[in-house]
Amino acid sequence: MRLVLSLFALSVVAYSAPDFTGSWKVNVAKSNFGAMPSPDKYTRVIEHKEPTVKIEESQSSERGEWTGIINLKTDGTETSSEIRGNALKSVSRWDGEVLSILNDRLSLSADKQTLTLQRKIDTPNGVLEQSVVFERQDSTVK
């Protein structure tokens, strides 16, 4: 009985959700934007205090500039955000160490220096898949 409880305690201690907190800048060379043009600038500042994630996003490209704030709850609670003047409702949940948000999957590298966004976008021409790689811009590593 003591061994079972010890193993259970170790499994609880061993798993904790990745902390996405930090300032992130896209690495265009390591990213794949599919048929979409690569952005000139794409940054994210993330505040992550489980289960709340706040993403301040800034992006510019040949299509213009925009900023937005995305509010998430990792416990499956529906949240509301506004992106480019459009209301967005989303539900996010942990799938192991990957945060699933609608058609997006967000993950952190083992060294906590790379944040990867895997995205699927439904278009009239089919599904567009993107892999957006961000590199840490601050020294805040948790």
ChimeraX attribute file (.defattr): number of C-alpha atoms within 10 A of each C-alpha:
attribute: neighborCount
match mode: 1-to-1
recipient: residues
	/A:1	5
	/A:2	7
	/A:3	8
	/A:4	9
	/A:5	10
	/A:6	11
	/A:7	11
	/A:8	12
	/A:9	11
	/A:10	11
	/A:11	11
	/A:12	10
	/A:13	9
	/A:14	8
	/A:15	10
	/A:16	11
	/A:17	14
	/A:18	19
	/A:19	18
	/A:20	26
	/A:21	21
	/A:22	22
	/A:23	19
	/A:24	22
	/A:25	18
	/A:26	24
	/A:27	16
	/A:28	16
	/A:29	9
	/A:30	10
	/A:31	17
	/A:32	17
	/A:33	15
	/A:34	11
	/A:35	9
	/A:36	10
	/A:37	11
	/A:38	18
	/A:39	16
	/A:40	13
	/A:41	14
	/A:42	21
	/A:43	20
	/A:44	24
	/A:45	19
	/A:46	19
	/A:47	17
	/A:48	18
	/A:49	13
	/A:50	15
	/A:51	14
	/A:52	12
	/A:53	19
	/A:54	19
	/A:55	20
	/A:56	16
	/A:57	17
	/A:58	16
	/A:59	17
	/A:60	15
	/A:61	13
	/A:62	9
	/A:63	9
	/A:64	9
	/A:65	14
	/A:66	14
	/A:67	15
	/A:68	16
	/A:69	18
	/A:70	18
	/A:71	19
	/A:72	25
	/A:73	20
	/A:74	21
	/A:75	13
	/A:76	15
	/A:77	12
	/A:78	13
	/A:79	15
	/A:80	13
	/A:81	16
	/A:82	14
	/A:83	13
	/A:84	11
	/A:85	9
	/A:86	8
	/A:87	9
	/A:88	13
	/A:89	14
	/A:90	17
	/A:91	16
	/A:92	22
	/A:93	18
	/A:94	16
	/A:95	10
	/A:96	12
	/A:97	14
	/A:98	17
	/A:99	19
	/A:100	21
	/A:101	18
	/A:102	13
	/A:103	13
	/A:104	17
	/A:105	19
	/A:106	18
	/A:107	20
	/A:108	18
	/A:109	10
	/A:110	9
	/A:111	7
	/A:112	18
	/A:113	18
	/A:114	20
	/A:115	20
	/A:116	18
	/A:117	20
	/A:118	17
	/A:119	19
	/A:120	15
	/A:121	12
	/A:122	10
	/A:123	8
	/A:124	7
	/A:125	6
	/A:126	8
	/A:127	11
	/A:128	15
	/A:129	18
	/A:130	18
	/A:131	18
	/A:132	21
	/A:133	20
	/A:134	23
	/A:135	18
	/A:136	20
	/A:137	16
	/A:138	11
	/A:139	9
	/A:140	11
	/A:141	12
	/A:142	9
